[in-house]
Amino acid sequence: MYFSVMSKINRLRNKRLYLVLVFVIIMCYFMMDSCMDEIGMGWVTNLKVTKESEKIKCYDLKVENVIQNLESSEVAINRSIFFVETSCHNEEFSINPRQACAIESAAKMNPNFEVYLLIPSPVTSLEGMKAYFQKLASYPNFKIRYINMTTFFVKTPLEHWYQSGNLKYSYWPQSHASDILRYTLLWKFGGIYMDLDVVIMRSLEQVTNFAGAESLNDVAAGIMSFSHNHKISSLTMNDLVNNFRGYDWGWNGPGVITRSLRKYCGDCKVKHMIEKGCEDFIVFPPSAFYPISWEEWAKYFTSDEEVYNKVMDQIKDSYAIHVWNKHSVKTKVTIGSKQPYGVIAQKYCPMVYSSLKDFF
């Protein structure tokens, strides 16, 4: 009797151990699977307006605006480049020299595309614009326009989402405003979106439907191109509607294009998308747009000749560089120095660079 009972207990114990082992194996599989971020709870918010939403209260202001409204009829379908600056400017409008450099490089290297700087903040005066910004006016393909956030999302998949005030649940509302605008712009018009901390070094006029990987695991959202009505554009919009997370800085930007491409390509591995291709969509390797990773951003600002030579060799075939403004914003470039970022700027945004005296 005793041995019979003990035998049953041991069998039960072994069964439990077996089930635990199976559970651990399954969890390890999902942890190693690069598609794990698609297994989630869907759209999650804080269900309350954050104090950070004060940073975008200007979007709702009804004041006189000196910047011309963006009209859908003026935008060249599939032939436009979009930059978005989502700060609240209140009275005078301004951007910094590095942002102006990004715009000039895009206009200079893509003369047959319209280049837009779009802002959702009303501006009551342009009197304080710096000389480097005024230089951009010499490019006939450059335009600055105001986006009315109240009407911009009408008749798009984000119409109800935005009107319901969901952006105000974000802890990074200006950054997430940029995210929803970039994907909506490409959904409405096709073309190319670019971050304001890039420098364009090659023309992109003959390339369409692409994004760039920043590593072998993630696709970045800093430079992207969708043709009008492309399926990938609809996937990104649906992802925003269903999966927006106001508490996660990167989920709604690079996360959106990465998840959408996994669905479109039918492959969880970014490495495979780069090597094997993905239908009619190009996923460029990091060398195309992000030749220096964010962990090594300081290399763009080095004064060391050996590091400089390595950086310049590393970027020689790139379409663009991304200088990771979130990390590098306070690091100076001395005008006339042999720092990689400065040398690149002097060549690809010469009018902005030449208008500066001490630092870039």
JONOR-V409780 format. One record per residue. N is the residue number from 1. SS is DSSP state (helix for helix, strand for strand, loop for the rest). Layout:
# JONOR-V409780
n=N ss=SS
n=N ss=SS
This chain:
# JONOR-V409780
n=1 ss=loop
n=2 ss=helix
n=3 ss=helix
n=4 ss=helix
n=5 ss=helix
n=6 ss=helix
n=7 ss=helix
n=8 ss=helix
n=9 ss=helix
n=10 ss=helix
n=11 ss=helix
n=12 ss=helix
n=13 ss=helix
n=14 ss=helix
n=15 ss=helix
n=16 ss=helix
n=17 ss=helix
n=18 ss=helix
n=19 ss=helix
n=20 ss=helix
n=21 ss=helix
n=22 ss=helix
n=23 ss=helix
n=24 ss=helix
n=25 ss=helix
n=26 ss=helix
n=27 ss=helix
n=28 ss=helix
n=29 ss=helix
n=30 ss=helix
n=31 ss=helix
n=32 ss=helix
n=33 ss=loop
n=34 ss=loop
n=35 ss=loop
n=36 ss=helix
n=37 ss=helix
n=38 ss=helix
n=39 ss=loop
n=40 ss=loop
n=41 ss=loop
n=42 ss=loop
n=43 ss=loop
n=44 ss=strand
n=45 ss=loop
n=46 ss=loop
n=47 ss=loop
n=48 ss=loop
n=49 ss=loop
n=50 ss=loop
n=51 ss=helix
n=52 ss=helix
n=53 ss=helix
n=54 ss=helix
n=55 ss=helix
n=56 ss=helix
n=57 ss=helix
n=58 ss=helix
n=59 ss=helix
n=60 ss=helix
n=61 ss=loop
n=62 ss=loop
n=63 ss=loop
n=64 ss=loop
n=65 ss=loop
n=66 ss=loop
n=67 ss=loop
n=68 ss=loop
n=69 ss=strand
n=70 ss=loop
n=71 ss=loop
n=72 ss=helix
n=73 ss=helix
n=74 ss=helix
n=75 ss=loop
n=76 ss=loop
n=77 ss=loop
n=78 ss=loop
n=79 ss=loop
n=80 ss=strand
n=81 ss=strand
n=82 ss=strand
n=83 ss=strand
n=84 ss=strand
n=85 ss=strand
n=86 ss=loop
n=87 ss=loop
n=88 ss=loop
n=89 ss=loop
n=90 ss=loop
n=91 ss=loop
n=92 ss=strand
n=93 ss=loop
n=94 ss=loop
n=95 ss=loop
n=96 ss=loop
n=97 ss=helix
n=98 ss=helix
n=99 ss=helix
n=100 ss=helix
n=101 ss=helix
n=102 ss=helix
n=103 ss=helix
n=104 ss=helix
n=105 ss=helix
n=106 ss=helix
n=107 ss=helix
n=108 ss=helix
n=109 ss=helix
n=110 ss=loop
n=111 ss=loop
n=112 ss=loop
n=113 ss=loop
n=114 ss=strand
n=115 ss=strand
n=116 ss=strand
n=117 ss=strand
n=118 ss=strand
n=119 ss=strand
n=120 ss=loop
n=121 ss=loop
n=122 ss=loop
n=123 ss=loop
n=124 ss=loop
n=125 ss=strand
n=126 ss=loop
n=127 ss=loop
n=128 ss=loop
n=129 ss=loop
n=130 ss=loop
n=131 ss=helix
n=132 ss=helix
n=133 ss=helix
n=134 ss=helix
n=135 ss=helix
n=136 ss=helix
n=137 ss=helix
n=138 ss=helix
n=139 ss=loop
n=140 ss=loop
n=141 ss=loop
n=142 ss=strand
n=143 ss=strand
n=144 ss=strand
n=145 ss=strand
n=146 ss=strand
n=147 ss=loop
n=148 ss=loop
n=149 ss=helix
n=150 ss=helix
n=151 ss=helix
n=152 ss=helix
n=153 ss=loop
n=154 ss=loop
n=155 ss=loop
n=156 ss=loop
n=157 ss=loop
n=158 ss=loop
n=159 ss=helix
n=160 ss=helix
n=161 ss=helix
n=162 ss=helix
n=163 ss=helix
n=164 ss=loop
n=165 ss=loop
n=166 ss=helix
n=167 ss=helix
n=168 ss=helix
n=169 ss=helix
n=170 ss=loop
n=171 ss=loop
n=172 ss=loop
n=173 ss=helix
n=174 ss=helix
n=175 ss=helix
n=176 ss=helix
n=177 ss=helix
n=178 ss=helix
n=179 ss=helix
n=180 ss=helix
n=181 ss=helix
n=182 ss=helix
n=183 ss=helix
n=184 ss=helix
n=185 ss=helix
n=186 ss=helix
n=187 ss=helix
n=188 ss=helix
n=189 ss=helix
n=190 ss=loop
n=191 ss=strand
n=192 ss=strand
n=193 ss=strand
n=194 ss=strand
n=195 ss=loop
n=196 ss=loop
n=197 ss=loop
n=198 ss=strand
n=199 ss=strand
n=200 ss=strand
n=201 ss=loop
n=202 ss=loop
n=203 ss=loop
n=204 ss=loop
n=205 ss=loop
n=206 ss=loop
n=207 ss=loop
n=208 ss=loop
n=209 ss=loop
n=210 ss=strand
n=211 ss=strand
n=212 ss=strand
n=213 ss=strand
n=214 ss=loop
n=215 ss=loop
n=216 ss=loop
n=217 ss=loop
n=218 ss=loop
n=219 ss=strand
n=220 ss=strand
n=221 ss=strand
n=222 ss=strand
n=223 ss=strand
n=224 ss=strand
n=225 ss=strand
n=226 ss=strand
n=227 ss=loop
n=228 ss=loop
n=229 ss=loop
n=230 ss=loop
n=231 ss=helix
n=232 ss=helix
n=233 ss=helix
n=234 ss=helix
n=235 ss=helix
n=236 ss=helix
n=237 ss=helix
n=238 ss=helix
n=239 ss=helix
n=240 ss=helix
n=241 ss=helix
n=242 ss=helix
n=243 ss=helix
n=244 ss=loop
n=245 ss=strand
n=246 ss=loop
n=247 ss=loop
n=248 ss=loop
n=249 ss=loop
n=250 ss=loop
n=251 ss=loop
n=252 ss=loop
n=253 ss=loop
n=254 ss=helix
n=255 ss=helix
n=256 ss=helix
n=257 ss=helix
n=258 ss=helix
n=259 ss=helix
n=260 ss=helix
n=261 ss=helix
n=262 ss=helix
n=263 ss=helix
n=264 ss=helix
n=265 ss=helix
n=266 ss=loop
n=267 ss=loop
n=268 ss=loop
n=269 ss=loop
n=270 ss=helix
n=271 ss=helix
n=272 ss=helix
n=273 ss=helix
n=274 ss=helix
n=275 ss=helix
n=276 ss=helix
n=277 ss=loop
n=278 ss=strand
n=279 ss=loop
n=280 ss=loop
n=281 ss=strand
n=282 ss=strand
n=283 ss=strand
n=284 ss=strand
n=285 ss=loop
n=286 ss=helix
n=287 ss=helix
n=288 ss=helix
n=289 ss=helix
n=290 ss=loop
n=291 ss=loop
n=292 ss=loop
n=293 ss=loop
n=294 ss=helix
n=295 ss=helix
n=296 ss=helix
n=297 ss=helix
n=298 ss=helix
n=299 ss=helix
n=300 ss=helix
n=301 ss=helix
n=302 ss=loop
n=303 ss=loop
n=304 ss=loop
n=305 ss=helix
n=306 ss=helix
n=307 ss=helix
n=308 ss=helix
n=309 ss=helix
n=310 ss=helix
n=311 ss=helix
n=312 ss=helix
n=313 ss=helix
n=314 ss=helix
n=315 ss=loop
n=316 ss=loop
n=317 ss=loop
n=318 ss=loop
n=319 ss=loop
n=320 ss=strand
n=321 ss=strand
n=322 ss=strand
n=323 ss=loop
n=324 ss=loop
n=325 ss=helix
n=326 ss=helix
n=327 ss=helix
n=328 ss=helix
n=329 ss=loop
n=330 ss=loop
n=331 ss=loop
n=332 ss=loop
n=333 ss=loop
n=334 ss=strand
n=335 ss=loop
n=336 ss=loop
n=337 ss=loop
n=338 ss=loop
n=339 ss=loop
n=340 ss=helix
n=341 ss=helix
n=342 ss=helix
n=343 ss=helix
n=344 ss=helix
n=345 ss=helix
n=346 ss=helix
n=347 ss=helix
n=348 ss=helix
n=349 ss=loop
n=350 ss=helix
n=351 ss=helix
n=352 ss=helix
n=353 ss=helix
n=354 ss=helix
n=355 ss=loop
n=356 ss=loop
n=357 ss=loop
n=358 ss=loop
n=359 ss=strand
n=360 ss=loop
